[in-house]
Amino acid sequence: MVSRAEYFDSQARHHDPVDERAPLVLGTDDLHDITHAVASPLEWAPPRGWYVVFGISLMLLSLLGVSVGYLFWEGTGIWGLNNPVGWGWAIVNFVFWVGIGHAGTLISAILFLFRQKWRTSINRSAEAMTLFAVACALIFPGIHVGRIWVAYYMAPIPNQMAMWPNFRSPLIWDVFAVSIYGFVSLLFWYVGLIPDLATMRDRSKTKIRQMAYGFFALGWRGSHRHWINYEKAYLLLAALATPLVLSVHSVVSFDFAVSQLPGWHTTIFPPYFVAGAIFSGFAMVLTLMIVTRVVFKMEHLITMRHFENMAKIILLTGSLVGYAYTLEFFIAWYGGNPYESFAFINRMFGPYAWAYWIMFSCNVFIPQIFWIKKMRTNITVLFIVSIFVNIGMWFERFVITVTSLSRDFIPASWDYYTATFWDISTFVGSFGLFMTLFCLFVRFLPIVAIAEVKAVMPSAHPHHHHDEEEEEAKEEKSESKDEDKKA
């Protein structure tokens, strides 16, 4: 017995005879079928699996609340911080979550500007993932200062201490870069939702749902003027979001690169961090899309072609990250600075060598399996590799942060950093926040961009029916010729 997923995956192997690519939508050419497939999960009772995942997410979210509450009560001493490791898991988690949030805007903005049609089935969920990852990331700069009740000192407002933020500090640049990125991503995501919210409004059978969807649909009627304004706004926001994809993680990398600490003071960090962010972001999109595809039976919309393209991007960015790892050693040697050379040798063979080799294996060795097409089109392999990539990317941030701090210029100040239960619980709890938001998203909003998927279907092409008639006429002519030859 062939499963639903296996059936559509086999269909994806049949390429279009014109552009020689696998079709983006399988099993249907009817626009109404697309609307029904995406809207149905919002109109029916959610599957039992959704309740299980949502319940686990709420428990982890509660763990985050307890961890942060105890942190406020006791202070940052409950973490594993020591002298000289004043930055621990909090900054590691911050950089990790900001990196996760990169793929959504890249898929939506950059691929849109390059007119990559395959983005349409995954961009909505990827954009939502961006917003939820940024929300998780913004927790850690707020709580790692310790005295959260005086956090307003960081804002450029008059206060009783007459203190002003140091605008030459990259930590202040972080606040502006990540906040702007989050706001533009939210606006971009919402504008893309408007036509689909109007569709849900028109399909709703209860007054509350009609009012809720109708309020956020902003009176969308699908008129010609509405579509013109929508496409202009979407294009402008895509152009605005594109430089943010590159700038945000570059600014985050300045947290390290502008310091004098060995292992951090290097100009390769901005492009290295951006490549790593896209790498980890696509891995998370892959993880979520594989699960969403099965749970909501969208194998005909989220196809093997989407997964294969994402696997290729993971292979590319993983190779770039591996190149950066190697180049760091060359820069340290070529610079002739003994402290820099020691910092990188210490990473590879020092007390944190176990973390370095986990990072290198997950980020460089494992993704190379995607050179093989069979591996790029195997759902199980894709899911496992995506998990390993995000494990490796978390360890990358850990290695960068902790190895340089724990062994700096003076051996007398060296110390070994060990995380405590509260470090781990805060990080695990942040996944609870992320998954809670994602569960609510898939329950109440269309997880696939209905209007954009319809726009790339053959039936949306103005000459589609004319081409079909021509093909039928050619077939009839060839059949008549064959009959004449037989006669």
Salt bridges, closest charged atoms under 4 A:
ASP9 OD1 - ARG293 NH2 2.45
ASP29 OD2 - HIS464 NE2 3.03
GLU43 OE2 - ARG203 NE 2.80
ASP196 OD2 - ARG124 NH2 3.00
ASP202 OD1 - ARG201 NE 2.98
GLU299 OE1 - ARG4 NE 2.72
GLU308 OE2 - LYS373 NZ 2.83
GLU308 OE2 - ARG376 NH2 3.04
GLU328 OE1 - ARG347 NH1 3.76
GLU396 OE2 - ARG397 NE 3.80
GLU452 OE1 - ARG119 NH1 2.87
GLU468 OE2 - HIS464 NE2 2.89
GLU468 OE1 - HIS465 ND1 3.84
GLU470 OE2 - HIS466 NE2 3.00
